[in-house]
Amino acid sequence: MYQNILLAVDFSKASTCVAQRAMQLAPEGSQLTVLHVAEYLPMLDYSGDPMAMTPLAIDEDLLMEDAKQSLQRFVDKHLQGVEVVQQVKMGIPKLDILQTVEKQNIDLLVIGSHGRHGLARLLGSTAAAVINDCPCDILAVRINPDNS
């Protein structure tokens, strides 16, 4: 039985399905942590290069506060009646998910997987990157493209 479960969410429509699967696997008395990694993506210029940003243009505190509020709404809507620990981090999803798994001794990671093929698969996805390096069991919930 899993005792320390990490649910990684990105707030897509598919996250609802992924959250339901995590709840099904969380036995009474287990710890369910819900993690959202807020990823800052710099603005690009016309050539596709990152634009130089002034410190005033990037308000990380505002981004974090918005992410925390979004996570609270997600938990209130999709994880009613389940005690969860909420975590929001600013960074790169695949790296922060793996760091959280290691630091918190997670037994099971529950994450959505789009099952991409071709070029999209070569470019990679968060789930694929995490699956290759994760030290614990993983449930990669297959996401229907119509629901993402």
C-alpha positions as CSV (number, residue, x, y, z in Angstrom):
1,M,0.0,0.0,0.0
2,Y,1.2,3.5,-0.9
3,Q,1.6,5.8,2.1
4,N,3.1,8.9,0.6
5,I,1.6,9.9,-2.8
6,L,2.4,12.9,-4.9
7,L,-0.1,14.2,-7.5
8,A,1.4,16.5,-10.0
9,V,-1.2,18.8,-11.7
10,D,-1.0,21.4,-14.5
11,F,-4.7,22.6,-14.2
12,S,-5.6,21.2,-17.7
13,K,-9.0,19.6,-18.1
14,A,-7.2,16.2,-17.9
15,S,-5.9,17.0,-14.4
16,T,-9.4,16.1,-13.1
17,C,-9.1,12.5,-14.3
18,V,-5.5,12.3,-12.9
19,A,-6.7,13.6,-9.5
20,Q,-9.6,11.0,-9.4
21,R,-7.1,8.2,-10.0
22,A,-4.8,9.5,-7.2
23,M,-7.8,9.6,-4.8
24,Q,-8.6,6.0,-5.7
25,L,-5.1,4.9,-4.8
26,A,-4.7,6.9,-1.5
27,P,-5.6,4.6,1.3
28,E,-7.0,6.0,4.6
29,G,-4.1,7.4,6.6
30,S,-1.9,8.0,3.6
31,Q,-0.4,11.4,2.8
32,L,-1.6,12.9,-0.5
33,T,0.5,15.9,-1.7
34,V,-0.7,17.9,-4.6
35,L,2.0,19.8,-6.5
36,H,1.8,22.4,-9.2
37,V,5.0,23.8,-10.7
38,A,4.5,27.3,-12.0
39,E,6.8,27.6,-15.0
40,Y,7.9,31.0,-16.1
41,L,8.2,31.1,-19.9
42,P,10.0,34.2,-21.1
43,M,8.5,36.3,-23.9
44,L,10.0,35.6,-27.3
45,D,10.8,38.2,-30.0
46,Y,9.9,37.8,-33.7
47,S,12.9,35.5,-34.3
48,G,12.0,33.2,-31.4
49,D,14.7,34.4,-29.1
50,P,14.0,35.2,-25.5
51,M,13.4,38.9,-24.9
52,A,15.4,40.8,-22.3
53,M,13.0,41.5,-19.5
54,T,13.3,44.2,-16.8
55,P,12.7,43.1,-13.2
56,L,9.5,45.1,-13.2
57,A,8.1,43.0,-16.1
58,I,8.4,39.8,-14.1
59,D,6.6,39.6,-10.8
60,E,7.3,36.2,-9.5
61,D,5.4,36.9,-6.3
62,L,2.3,37.6,-8.3
63,L,2.8,34.4,-10.4
64,M,3.2,32.4,-7.2
65,E,0.1,33.9,-5.6
66,D,-1.9,33.2,-8.7
67,A,-0.7,29.6,-8.8
68,K,-1.5,29.1,-5.1
69,Q,-5.0,30.4,-5.6
70,S,-5.4,28.2,-8.7
71,L,-4.3,25.1,-6.7
72,Q,-6.7,25.9,-3.9
73,R,-9.6,26.1,-6.4
74,F,-8.5,22.9,-8.0
75,V,-8.3,21.1,-4.6
76,D,-11.7,22.5,-3.5
77,K,-13.3,21.4,-6.8
78,H,-11.7,18.0,-7.5
79,L,-10.4,16.7,-4.1
80,Q,-13.3,17.4,-1.8
81,G,-13.4,15.4,1.4
82,V,-9.7,14.3,1.0
83,E,-7.0,15.8,3.2
84,V,-4.2,17.0,1.1
85,V,-1.0,18.9,1.4
86,Q,-0.7,21.7,-1.2
87,Q,2.6,22.8,-2.7
88,V,3.4,25.3,-5.4
89,K,6.9,25.8,-6.7
90,M,8.3,28.1,-9.4
91,G,10.6,26.3,-11.7
92,I,10.9,23.6,-14.3
93,P,8.2,20.9,-13.8
94,K,10.2,17.8,-14.5
95,L,13.1,18.9,-12.2
96,D,10.9,20.1,-9.4
97,I,8.7,17.0,-9.5
98,L,11.7,14.8,-9.2
99,Q,13.2,16.9,-6.4
100,T,9.9,16.7,-4.5
101,V,9.8,12.9,-4.9
102,E,13.3,12.5,-3.5
103,K,13.0,15.1,-0.6
104,Q,9.7,13.8,0.6
105,N,10.2,10.1,0.2
106,I,7.3,9.7,-2.1
107,D,6.2,6.1,-2.7
108,L,3.9,6.8,-5.7
109,L,3.8,9.6,-8.3
110,V,0.6,10.2,-10.1
111,I,0.9,12.2,-13.3
112,G,-0.9,12.7,-16.6
113,S,0.6,11.4,-19.8
114,H,-0.5,12.6,-23.3
115,G,1.0,9.6,-25.0
116,R,2.5,11.7,-27.8
117,H,4.1,10.3,-30.9
118,G,6.4,11.5,-33.6
119,L,7.9,15.0,-33.3
120,A,6.0,15.8,-30.1
121,R,7.6,12.7,-28.4
122,L,11.1,13.7,-29.6
123,L,10.6,17.1,-28.0
124,G,9.7,15.4,-24.8
125,S,7.1,15.9,-22.2
126,T,7.1,16.3,-18.4
127,A,5.7,12.8,-17.8
128,A,8.3,11.2,-20.1
129,A,11.2,13.0,-18.5
130,V,10.0,12.2,-15.0
131,I,9.3,8.5,-15.8
132,N,12.9,8.0,-17.0
133,D,14.5,9.3,-13.7
134,C,11.9,8.8,-11.0
135,P,13.1,6.6,-8.1
136,C,9.5,5.6,-7.0
137,D,6.5,3.9,-8.6
138,I,4.7,6.0,-11.1
139,L,1.1,5.9,-12.4
140,A,1.1,7.8,-15.7
141,V,-2.6,8.3,-16.4
142,R,-3.2,8.2,-20.1
143,I,-4.9,11.4,-21.2
144,N,-7.3,11.5,-24.1
145,P,-6.3,14.4,-26.4
146,D,-9.9,15.6,-26.4
147,N,-9.7,16.2,-22.6
148,S,-6.4,18.0,-22.3
